Amino acid sequence: MGTVRVGTSGFCIRQSDYHDVFGVVELAPTRLPRLVAAQRWRSRAPRGFEFVLRAPPQITRVGAFRDTADVRRAWKSTVEIAAALEAPMVILPTPASFRPTDEHVDRLVRFFQWAHRGRLRLAWEPRGEAWTDDLVRTLCVELSLTHVVDPLERRCMRPRPPVFRIRRNGTDATALAEGDLARLHANCTAPLTYCLFSTPTRLDDARAFLAGQPGGSCRASPLDSGP
């Protein structure tokens, strides 16, 4: 097993305590934080700790990846906040209602073509079975995207590196079973893997995963900057 960076969606506990346990956090704001807040979070974090930023709904759900002035402004702000956090990666989800119609695929292609990324790695989290493996793989390769996936639900089509976001279907608020955690461990075979827990019991699940992680670590060097 390689190195696994483990974290949760949001700081589930006091930030200083979180840093002692985990090596990464996913920030998933309804609205982007102010620049001064992002700079403060970065300054309080230890060296090597990583922030992964989730694109705001003004781009993904509300904006629906349209090429509008509002979406462009939101993306510019996202890049600025990511820079303040020294975030290596931005995750862009598409909701289940964003089905792979010709119009939606065209919007995605156009967005990722004009959206300046610099050294950021862009990661795409499609929702819904209508996004077939072949289509996801084709778009990820064509647009230089990392495929974000819950490995308990489907296979990762472009792991560069693997980014697993464990969220669980439904509203079950019980902790992940030992069998699920074992399956997660079995998927962490790359030199570097990200496991971001977004389950209702994400703190307990992330801790349980770390406790049963053979030979891995929650800390690693930052992502490479290649496409």
C-alpha positions in Angstrom: 0.0 0.0 0.0 1.2 3.5 -0.8 0.6 6.7 1.1 -3.0 7.6 1.9 -4.1 11.1 2.8 -7.2 10.9 4.9 -9.6 13.7 5.8 -13.2 14.8 6.1 -15.5 17.3 4.4 -15.1 20.3 6.6 -13.4 20.6 10.0 -15.4 18.3 12.2 -13.4 19.2 15.3 -11.3 22.1 16.4 -8.9 22.9 13.7 -5.8 22.5 15.8 -7.0 19.1 16.9 -7.9 18.1 13.3 -4.3 18.9 12.2 -3.0 16.4 14.7 -4.9 13.5 13.2 -5.5 14.2 9.5 -3.4 15.5 6.6 -6.1 17.0 4.4 -9.5 18.7 4.6 -12.1 19.3 1.9 -13.6 22.7 2.1 -17.1 22.6 0.5 -18.6 26.1 1.1 -22.0 27.2 0.0 -20.2 30.4 -0.8 -16.5 30.9 -1.1 -14.8 32.2 2.1 -13.3 35.6 2.2 -9.6 35.8 1.1 -8.6 36.8 4.6 -10.3 33.7 6.1 -8.5 31.4 3.6 -5.2 33.0 4.5 -5.8 32.5 8.2 -6.7 28.8 7.7 -3.5 28.4 5.8 -1.3 30.2 8.3 -2.7 28.0 11.2 -2.1 24.7 9.3 1.2 22.9 9.7 3.6 22.4 6.8 2.5 19.6 4.5 -1.2 19.9 5.5 -3.4 20.2 2.4 -6.7 21.9 1.6 -8.8 20.5 -1.2 -11.4 23.1 -2.4 -14.8 22.1 -3.6 -16.1 24.5 -6.3 -19.1 26.5 -5.1 -22.7 25.9 -6.5 -22.5 29.3 -8.3 -20.4 27.3 -10.8 -21.7 23.8 -10.5 -25.3 23.5 -9.4 -26.7 27.0 -9.8 -24.4 28.1 -12.6 -24.6 24.6 -14.3 -21.2 25.3 -16.0 -22.8 27.9 -18.3 -20.4 30.4 -19.9 -21.8 33.5 -18.1 -20.2 36.5 -16.4 -21.4 35.1 -13.0 -19.8 31.7 -13.5 -16.5 33.3 -14.8 -16.4 35.6 -11.7 -17.0 32.7 -9.4 -14.2 30.7 -11.1 -11.8 33.6 -10.8 -12.6 33.8 -7.1 -12.2 30.0 -6.7 -8.7 30.2 -8.2 -7.8 33.1 -5.9 -9.0 31.2 -2.8 -7.3 28.0 -3.9 -4.0 30.0 -4.2 -4.4 31.5 -0.7 -5.0 28.0 0.7 -2.1 26.6 -1.4 -4.6 24.0 -2.5 -3.3 21.6 -5.1 -6.7 20.6 -6.3 -10.3 21.8 -6.9 -13.2 19.3 -7.0 -16.1 20.2 -9.4 -19.2 18.0 -8.8 -22.1 17.7 -11.2 -25.4 16.9 -9.5 -27.5 13.9 -10.6 -29.9 16.4 -12.3 -27.0 17.3 -14.6 -27.4 14.4 -17.0 -25.1 13.8 -20.0 -27.2 15.5 -22.6 -25.5 17.0 -25.6 -26.0 20.4 -24.1 -24.5 19.5 -20.7 -21.5 17.7 -22.2 -20.9 20.7 -24.4 -21.0 23.0 -21.4 -18.5 20.9 -19.5 -16.1 20.8 -22.4 -16.3 24.5 -22.9 -16.0 25.3 -19.2 -12.8 23.2 -18.7 -11.4 24.7 -21.9 -11.7 28.3 -20.8 -11.3 27.9 -17.0 -7.8 28.9 -16.2 -6.2 26.4 -13.9 -2.5 27.2 -13.7 -0.9 24.6 -11.5 -4.2 23.5 -10.1 -5.4 19.9 -10.7 -9.0 19.8 -11.6 -11.1 16.9 -10.4 -14.6 16.0 -11.6 -17.2 14.2 -9.5 -20.1 13.1 -11.8 -23.3 11.9 -10.2 -25.7 9.4 -11.6 -25.5 6.2 -13.6 -26.2 8.0 -16.9 -22.6 9.1 -16.9 -21.2 5.8 -18.2 -17.7 4.7 -17.5 -16.7 5.1 -21.2 -18.0 8.7 -21.3 -16.4 9.6 -18.0 -13.0 8.2 -19.1 -13.2 10.0 -22.4 -14.0 13.3 -20.9 -11.4 13.0 -18.2 -8.6 12.2 -20.6 -9.7 14.9 -23.1 -10.0 17.6 -20.5 -7.1 16.5 -18.2 -9.4 15.8 -15.2 -9.1 13.5 -12.3 -12.2 11.3 -11.7 -13.5 11.6 -8.2 -15.5 8.6 -7.1 -16.8 6.7 -4.1 -15.1 3.4 -4.6 -17.9 1.6 -2.7 -20.2 2.6 -5.6 -18.2 2.6 -8.8 -14.7 2.3 -10.4 -12.4 5.2 -10.9 -11.9 5.9 -14.6 -8.9 8.2 -14.3 -7.0 8.1 -11.0 -4.3 10.7 -11.2 -3.9 10.2 -8.3 -7.0 8.4 -7.0 -9.4 10.7 -5.2 -12.0 8.8 -3.3 -14.9 10.8 -1.8 -16.9 8.5 0.4 -20.4 9.8 0.8 -22.8 6.8 0.9 -26.2 6.8 -0.7 -29.3 7.7 1.3 -29.4 9.1 4.8 -28.0 6.2 6.8 -26.3 7.7 9.8 -24.6 4.6 11.1 -20.8 4.3 10.8 -19.3 2.4 7.9 -19.1 -1.4 8.4 -15.8 -3.2 8.7 -16.3 -4.7 5.3 -16.7 -1.3 3.7 -13.5 -0.1 5.4 -11.7 -3.2 4.2 -12.9 -2.5 0.6 -11.6 1.0 0.9 -8.2 -0.2 2.1 -8.1 -2.7 -0.8 -8.6 0.2 -3.3 -5.6 2.2 -1.9 -2.9 0.6 -3.9 -1.5 3.7 -5.8 1.7 5.5 -4.5 -0.7 8.3 -3.3 -4.4 8.2 -2.7 -6.8 10.7 -1.3 -9.7 9.5 0.9 -12.2 12.2 1.8 -15.0 11.2 4.0 -18.4 13.0 3.5 -20.6 10.5 5.3 -23.0 11.5 8.1 -20.5 9.9 10.5 -17.5 11.2 8.6 -15.3 11.8 11.7 -15.8 8.3 13.1 -15.4 6.7 9.7 -12.2 8.6 8.9 -10.7 7.7 12.3 -11.7 4.0 11.9 -10.1 3.9 8.4 -6.9 5.3 9.8 -6.9 2.9 12.7 -7.1 -0.1 10.3 -4.8 1.3 7.7 -1.9 -1.2 7.3 1.4 0.6 6.7 0.0 3.8 5.3 0.1 7.4 6.4 -2.3 10.3 6.5 0.4 12.6 5.3 2.2 12.9 2.1 3.9 15.4 -0.2 1.6 17.7 -2.3 0.1 16.6 -5.6 2.3 16.9 -8.7 1.3 19.8 -10.9 1.1 17.9 -14.2 -2.2 17.7 -16.1 
